[in-house]
Every structure is written in C-alpha cells, then in structure tokens.
Amino acid sequence: MEKLEKPQIICHIEKSVNYSLFDTKWIPCSAKFVVMGSRPRGSGIIQIYEVSSGELKLVKDIERSQPIKCGTFKASSLKDRYLATGDFQGRLNVYNLEDPSIPIYTANAHSEIINCIDGVAGQSIGCGAPELVTGSRDGSVKVWDPRQKGKPVAVMEPKEGETRRDCWTVTFGNSYNSEERIVAAGYDNGDVKMFDLKAMSVLWESNLKNGVCSVEFDRKDIPMNKLVATTLESKFYLFDLKTQHPKKGFAYLTEKAHDSTIWLVRHLPQNREIFMTCGGGGSLCLWKYNYPEKRKMPDTDGVDQGVIGDLTLLQNSTLSSQPVSSLDWSPDKQGLAVCTAFDQCLRVIITTKLNTY
C-alpha cells in the first residue's frame, strides 16, 4: 500500500519517430507540444503534436536547413507563443508557429552550434524586457532582445587569448522586477558562473570538477532562492542562494543519482521544491527539497552563512535504454510532462499525487 502512496511516474503515450530528437517544449495554454531535432539527411525538423484522447496527433511538420538543438517559448507572450530555436550553425531563429515558413527574427548568434537556450519575461507581466540567452560551443553566452535586430544586448565570453570552454547549459533567474536579472551558465570543464546582468559582472563562480550538463533556478521570476546543477558521472549539486558568504560562497548539498551522467534538471512549475532529474541510463528521478529550520546562521566571526536542507527521493523510473535528453513539464496541467530520449522516442508522462506536497 505504501508504494501507491508515493507519486507514480506513468508513461502515458510513447511514440517512435524516424529522426534524432534533441529538445521538446509544451506550447503554453494548449494540449500541444513541439519537438525539435535532426533528420538523417542532415536537415532540421520541428514537429507539433497534440495530445487528444490518449493519442498523439501530428499537427505540423516543419523542415529547416540546419538541425535544431534547442528551443524555448519563455521570451514570448502567452498571446503570441513564438518559438525561439538555436541550430547547429549557431543561428538563433524565432518562429510564429501559425506560419513558420520564415522566422520573424533571426541572428547569426554564434560561430558554432548553439547548445542551449532560455527565455524570460515573455509570460510574466511587468518583469523587465523579453530576453533570450544562448550558450554555444564557441565559449560565449549571449543575451538577446528579440525587439532589437541582430545584435546581442550582452555578451559574456573569455578575453582574447583565454581558453574557450564549451557552454552546455544556460538559464535565467532573479527576474523579480524590471531591473534585476541573472544568467547562470555551466561549461564542459565543470565551471558554473552566475552573471549579474544589471551590474554586468560575474556575481559568483565555482568549479564542480565535472562537466555541467544542466543548470536551473527553482523559479525565474522570484529573488533567487535555489539553483540545481547536474554533472557528468552521476552527481548533482543544489545551492541555497539566499545567503552568500564572502569566503565560503553559497551553502550546498550534493547527491549521487542515476549511476550515469545526469543530463537534465527540471523544476515543477506548480511547486518549486519538486524537481525531476534525467539520467544517461534512461531513468527519471523525482526529488523534493526540504528546508532546514533556519536558512542562515552566523559563523564564528558573526558573518551570516547559508544552511542547507536535505532531499527526499519521491520516485524513480526507467523509461528508456538511452539517455533522456530533454523534458518539459506542462505549465498548465500539474504532473503532465513530455520527454525525448536518444532511442528516437518521445513520451508523454504523467506523475501522480504531486498535489499532496
């Protein structure tokens, strides 16, 4: 009986496709999602599916000249729902999915593949400009405002002559008013950096000893609270960002999971204490963070330092024999998610009992 009291991760629909899947995102306020990837002949593909009475219906099939690595709706309003994508040639495109033949915005963003993209302020009212951030193999992280043609509003990259590390993951956070905004980025050598876009400076950096596959704040539109970073070799880190100690930095915990690379972390939109990690062995782990009694305590010199809580593993499940490369929770229906894996399958999953937490 106890087993059934925990959340269950149920694979609701499984569909196999004839191309490589790289990313998937729900279209906000709908029962539709997009998947992005690469056809065997080397072109890019965007497909739109609708979930209807337990089945998947292909709504649109869009071919592009370049394979598409990543996409987001987060910089677009709920009315427009424009999809921003990064491709293998370093090009950033924004599409109106009603008529996707020609992008409504395009920029030669990077000299190499865009590995990751995130957006902010499209869906929330009055919280700064709608912006996109892209991270690339060329070592740079760039912030774009789709209202400004072709030029980034901010560029974070190594100085001339410094080594350029492959940027694998980017995310926005701390966007709780019109001025504040932070970008966190993770690199192949284990670096994690937080850039303060208001001050245009590095707010904090650390090295996690292993390539950083995914970083995500628990919420984008609140004063920064927690950040999860996942790495190669089955480890992830959870940082409490409420208190930054001048010497020790942020309090954090580390957890081993999946017995393989942890490709991804995704926080539940309806509850920021719950998140899913996706592993290289095709497994999913559902976690809940428990806060400590006090979130900060003075050290021996009387300087405040953060106190870290602990994690509960709510459930784990193996969906595939291949890495789960992308996952997106539905912003509208709690517990509904779509994920893709390298076995060329897309899966709609349902996680039960999340409303009890």
C-alpha positions as CSV (number, residue, x, y, z in Angstrom):
1,M,0.0,0.0,0.0
2,E,2.8,2.4,0.9
3,K,4.2,2.1,-2.6
4,L,1.0,3.5,-4.0
5,E,1.0,6.5,-1.6
6,K,4.1,7.8,-3.4
7,P,3.9,9.7,-6.7
8,Q,3.9,7.3,-9.6
9,I,5.7,8.2,-12.9
10,I,3.5,6.7,-15.6
11,C,4.4,6.6,-19.3
12,H,1.0,7.7,-20.9
13,I,1.9,7.8,-24.6
14,E,5.1,6.5,-26.4
15,K,5.8,7.4,-30.0
16,S,8.8,6.4,-32.0
17,V,10.0,8.8,-34.8
18,N,12.5,8.4,-37.7
19,Y,14.9,11.2,-36.7
20,S,17.1,12.3,-33.8
21,L,15.3,14.2,-31.1
22,F,17.1,17.0,-29.2
23,D,14.5,19.1,-27.4
24,T,10.8,19.3,-26.6
25,K,8.6,22.1,-25.1
26,W,4.9,22.4,-24.3
27,I,3.1,25.2,-26.2
28,P,1.7,27.3,-23.3
29,C,-2.1,27.2,-22.7
30,S,-2.6,24.2,-25.0
31,A,-2.5,20.4,-25.2
32,K,0.2,20.7,-27.9
33,F,4.0,20.4,-27.7
34,V,6.8,20.9,-30.2
35,V,9.8,18.5,-30.7
36,M,13.0,19.6,-32.4
37,G,15.8,17.6,-33.9
38,S,17.7,16.4,-36.9
39,R,16.7,14.2,-39.9
40,P,19.1,11.5,-41.1
41,R,19.9,13.6,-44.2
42,G,21.2,16.4,-42.0
43,S,18.3,18.9,-42.2
44,G,16.4,20.2,-39.1
45,I,12.9,19.4,-38.1
46,I,10.2,20.9,-35.9
47,Q,7.1,18.9,-35.3
48,I,3.9,19.9,-33.4
49,Y,1.9,17.2,-31.7
50,E,-1.5,17.4,-30.0
51,V,-2.5,15.1,-27.1
52,S,-6.1,14.1,-27.8
53,S,-8.0,11.2,-26.1
54,G,-4.9,9.3,-25.2
55,E,-3.2,9.6,-28.6
56,L,-0.7,11.9,-30.3
57,K,-1.9,13.7,-33.4
58,L,0.8,15.3,-35.7
59,V,-0.4,18.8,-36.3
60,K,2.5,20.3,-38.3
61,D,5.8,19.1,-39.7
62,I,8.3,21.9,-40.5
63,E,11.7,21.3,-42.2
64,R,14.6,23.6,-41.7
65,S,18.1,23.6,-43.4
66,Q,20.0,23.0,-40.2
67,P,19.5,20.5,-37.3
68,I,17.8,22.2,-34.4
69,K,19.4,21.7,-31.0
70,C,17.2,23.6,-28.5
71,G,14.1,25.8,-28.2
72,T,12.0,27.9,-25.8
73,F,8.7,29.8,-25.6
74,K,9.8,31.7,-22.4
75,A,10.6,35.0,-24.0
76,S,7.2,35.2,-25.8
77,S,3.8,36.4,-24.5
78,L,1.0,33.9,-24.0
79,K,-0.8,35.6,-26.8
80,D,2.0,35.1,-29.4
81,R,3.6,31.9,-28.2
82,Y,6.6,32.4,-30.5
83,L,9.2,29.6,-30.5
84,A,12.9,30.6,-30.3
85,T,15.4,28.0,-31.5
86,G,19.2,27.5,-31.7
87,D,20.6,25.4,-34.5
88,F,23.9,23.6,-35.4
89,Q,25.2,26.6,-37.4
90,G,25.0,29.0,-34.5
91,R,21.8,30.7,-35.8
92,L,19.1,32.0,-33.5
93,N,15.6,32.0,-35.0
94,V,12.2,33.0,-33.7
95,Y,9.1,31.4,-35.3
96,N,5.4,32.2,-35.3
97,L,4.1,28.6,-35.4
98,E,0.9,29.7,-37.2
99,D,3.1,30.5,-40.2
100,P,6.6,29.0,-39.6
101,S,7.9,29.3,-43.2
102,I,10.1,32.4,-42.5
103,P,11.4,33.2,-39.0
104,I,10.1,36.5,-37.6
105,Y,13.5,37.2,-36.1
106,T,16.9,35.7,-36.9
107,A,20.5,36.4,-35.9
108,N,23.9,34.8,-36.6
109,A,24.3,34.4,-32.9
110,H,27.4,32.2,-32.6
111,S,30.2,30.8,-34.7
112,E,29.5,27.2,-33.7
113,I,26.5,25.1,-32.5
114,I,24.0,26.7,-30.0
115,N,23.9,24.0,-27.2
116,C,21.3,25.7,-25.0
117,I,18.7,28.5,-24.9
118,D,16.4,30.0,-22.3
119,G,14.0,32.9,-22.2
120,V,12.4,35.2,-19.6
121,A,9.7,37.8,-19.1
122,G,7.5,36.8,-22.0
123,Q,4.9,35.1,-19.9
124,S,5.0,37.2,-16.7
125,I,3.6,40.8,-16.7
126,G,5.9,43.7,-15.9
127,C,9.1,42.0,-15.2
128,G,11.7,43.5,-17.5
129,A,12.4,43.1,-21.2
130,P,11.6,39.8,-23.1
131,E,15.1,38.3,-23.5
132,L,16.7,35.2,-24.7
133,V,20.0,33.7,-23.6
134,T,22.1,31.4,-25.8
135,G,25.2,29.3,-24.9
136,S,27.5,27.8,-27.6
137,R,30.4,25.6,-28.2
138,D,32.3,28.8,-29.2
139,G,32.6,29.5,-25.4
140,S,30.3,32.6,-25.3
141,V,27.0,33.2,-23.6
142,K,24.9,36.0,-25.3
143,V,21.7,37.7,-24.3
144,W,19.2,38.8,-27.0
145,D,16.2,41.1,-27.0
146,P,14.0,40.0,-30.0
147,R,12.9,43.6,-30.4
148,Q,16.5,44.6,-31.3
149,K,17.6,43.3,-34.7
150,G,20.7,41.1,-35.0
151,K,22.8,42.5,-32.1
152,P,23.1,40.9,-28.6
153,V,22.3,43.1,-25.6
154,A,25.1,41.4,-23.6
155,V,28.0,39.1,-24.3
156,M,29.8,37.0,-21.7
157,E,32.9,35.4,-23.1
158,P,36.6,34.8,-22.3
159,K,39.0,37.6,-23.0
160,E,41.2,37.4,-26.1
161,G,43.8,34.6,-25.7
162,E,42.0,32.8,-22.8
163,T,40.8,29.2,-23.3
164,R,37.2,29.0,-24.6
165,R,35.2,26.3,-22.9
166,D,32.1,24.6,-24.4
167,C,29.0,26.1,-22.8
168,W,26.5,23.3,-22.3
169,T,23.7,25.0,-20.4
170,V,22.2,28.4,-19.6
171,T,19.3,29.7,-17.5
172,F,17.7,32.9,-16.4
173,G,16.8,33.8,-12.8
174,N,16.3,36.5,-10.2
175,S,14.0,38.4,-12.6
176,Y,11.6,39.6,-9.9
177,N,11.4,43.2,-11.0
178,S,12.3,45.2,-14.2
179,E,15.9,45.8,-13.2
180,E,17.3,42.6,-11.7
181,R,18.3,39.6,-13.8
182,I,20.8,36.9,-13.6
183,V,22.1,34.3,-16.1
184,A,23.7,31.1,-14.8
185,A,25.8,29.0,-17.2
186,G,27.6,25.6,-17.0
187,Y,30.6,24.5,-19.0
188,D,32.3,21.3,-20.1
189,N,35.2,21.7,-17.6
190,G,32.9,21.9,-14.6
191,D,32.7,25.7,-14.3
192,V,29.4,27.3,-13.2
193,K,29.1,31.0,-13.5
194,M,26.4,33.5,-12.5
195,F,26.4,36.7,-14.4
196,D,24.5,39.7,-13.0
197,L,23.1,41.5,-16.0
198,K,22.2,44.6,-14.0
199,A,25.8,45.2,-12.9
200,M,27.3,43.4,-16.0
201,S,29.6,41.5,-13.8
202,V,30.3,37.9,-12.6
203,L,28.3,37.5,-9.3
204,W,29.7,34.1,-8.4
205,E,31.6,31.2,-9.9
206,S,32.7,27.8,-8.9
207,N,34.0,24.6,-10.4
208,L,32.2,21.3,-9.8
209,K,35.1,19.1,-11.1
210,N,32.8,17.5,-13.8
211,G,31.2,18.8,-17.0
212,V,28.0,20.7,-16.1
213,C,25.1,19.4,-18.2
214,S,22.2,21.4,-16.9
215,V,21.5,24.3,-14.5
216,E,18.2,25.7,-13.4
217,F,16.8,28.1,-10.8
218,D,13.8,26.8,-9.0
219,R,11.9,29.9,-10.3
220,K,12.9,32.6,-12.8
221,D,10.6,35.4,-11.5
222,I,11.5,35.5,-7.8
223,P,14.5,36.7,-5.9
224,M,17.0,33.9,-6.4
225,N,16.3,31.1,-4.0
226,K,17.9,27.8,-5.2
227,L,19.9,26.6,-8.1
228,V,20.4,23.0,-9.2
229,A,23.4,22.0,-11.4
230,T,23.7,18.4,-12.8
231,T,27.0,16.9,-14.0
232,L,28.7,14.0,-15.7
233,E,29.4,11.0,-13.6
234,S,26.0,10.8,-11.7
235,K,26.3,13.8,-9.3
236,F,24.1,16.9,-8.9
237,Y,24.5,20.0,-6.7
238,L,21.8,22.1,-5.0
239,F,22.8,25.6,-3.9
240,D,20.9,27.7,-1.5
241,L,21.2,31.2,-2.9
242,K,19.5,33.2,-0.1
243,T,22.8,33.9,1.7
244,Q,26.2,34.4,0.0
245,H,29.1,34.2,2.5
246,P,32.1,36.4,1.4
247,K,34.5,33.5,1.7
248,K,32.5,30.2,1.6
249,G,30.0,31.3,-1.0
250,F,26.7,29.5,-1.0
251,A,25.7,26.6,1.1
252,Y,25.1,23.5,-1.0
253,L,24.4,19.8,-0.9
254,T,25.5,17.1,-3.4
255,E,23.6,14.0,-4.3
256,K,24.5,10.9,-6.4
257,A,21.8,9.5,-8.7
258,H,21.2,7.6,-11.9
259,D,24.6,5.8,-11.9
260,S,25.3,7.8,-15.1
261,T,25.5,11.3,-16.5
262,I,22.7,13.5,-15.2
263,W,21.6,15.2,-18.4
264,L,18.9,17.5,-17.1
265,V,17.1,19.1,-14.2
266,R,13.5,20.5,-14.4
267,H,11.6,22.1,-11.6
268,L,7.9,21.6,-11.4
269,P,6.2,24.9,-12.4
270,Q,3.5,24.5,-9.7
271,N,5.8,23.7,-6.8
272,R,9.4,24.9,-6.8
273,E,10.5,22.4,-4.1
274,I,9.9,19.5,-6.5
275,F,12.2,18.7,-9.5
276,M,13.0,15.9,-11.9
277,T,16.5,14.8,-12.9
278,C,17.0,12.8,-16.1
279,G,19.8,10.3,-16.5
280,G,22.0,8.7,-19.1
281,G,20.6,5.3,-18.5
282,G,17.1,6.4,-19.5
283,S,16.0,7.0,-15.9
284,L,14.0,9.7,-14.2
285,C,14.3,10.7,-10.5
286,L,11.7,12.9,-8.8
287,W,13.0,14.9,-5.8
288,K,11.6,17.1,-3.1
289,Y,13.7,19.7,-1.2
290,N,13.1,20.1,2.5
291,Y,14.2,23.4,4.0
292,P,16.2,23.5,7.3
293,E,14.6,25.1,10.4
294,K,16.8,28.2,9.9
295,R,18.1,29.2,6.5
296,K,21.1,31.1,7.8
297,M,23.4,31.1,10.8
298,P,26.3,33.3,11.9
299,D,29.8,31.7,11.6
300,T,32.5,32.1,14.3
301,D,33.1,35.7,13.0
302,G,29.5,36.6,13.2
303,V,29.1,36.7,9.4
304,D,25.9,35.1,8.1
305,Q,26.3,31.8,6.2
306,G,23.6,29.7,4.5
307,V,22.3,26.5,6.0
308,I,21.3,23.7,3.6
309,G,18.3,21.4,3.9
310,D,18.0,17.9,2.6
311,L,16.4,15.9,-0.3
312,T,13.8,13.2,-0.4
313,L,13.7,10.9,-3.5
314,L,10.0,10.7,-4.1
315,Q,10.2,8.2,-7.1
316,N,12.4,6.9,-9.8
317,S,11.5,5.2,-13.0
318,T,13.4,3.9,-16.1
319,L,11.7,4.9,-19.4
320,S,14.3,4.0,-22.0
321,S,17.6,2.3,-22.5
322,Q,19.1,5.5,-23.9
323,P,19.7,8.9,-22.3
324,V,16.7,11.1,-21.7
325,S,17.9,14.3,-23.4
326,S,15.0,16.7,-22.8
327,L,12.0,17.0,-20.6
328,D,9.4,19.7,-20.2
329,W,6.6,20.0,-17.5
330,S,3.3,21.3,-18.7
331,P,2.8,24.8,-17.3
332,D,-0.9,24.3,-17.3
333,K,-1.5,20.7,-16.1
334,Q,0.3,19.7,-12.9
335,G,2.2,16.4,-13.3
336,L,2.0,16.2,-17.1
337,A,5.3,16.2,-18.9
338,V,6.8,15.4,-22.3
339,C,10.3,14.0,-22.7
340,T,12.6,12.8,-25.5
341,A,15.4,10.2,-25.5
342,F,18.1,9.1,-27.8
343,D,16.2,5.9,-28.7
344,Q,14.2,8.2,-31.1
345,C,11.1,8.0,-28.9
346,L,9.0,10.8,-27.5
347,R,7.0,10.1,-24.4
348,V,4.1,11.9,-22.6
349,I,4.4,11.0,-18.9
350,I,2.0,11.6,-16.0
351,T,3.3,12.0,-12.4
352,T,0.6,11.4,-9.9
353,K,-0.1,12.8,-6.4
354,L,2.0,15.9,-6.8
355,N,-0.9,18.0,-5.4
356,T,-0.3,16.3,-2.0
357,Y,3.0,18.1,-1.5
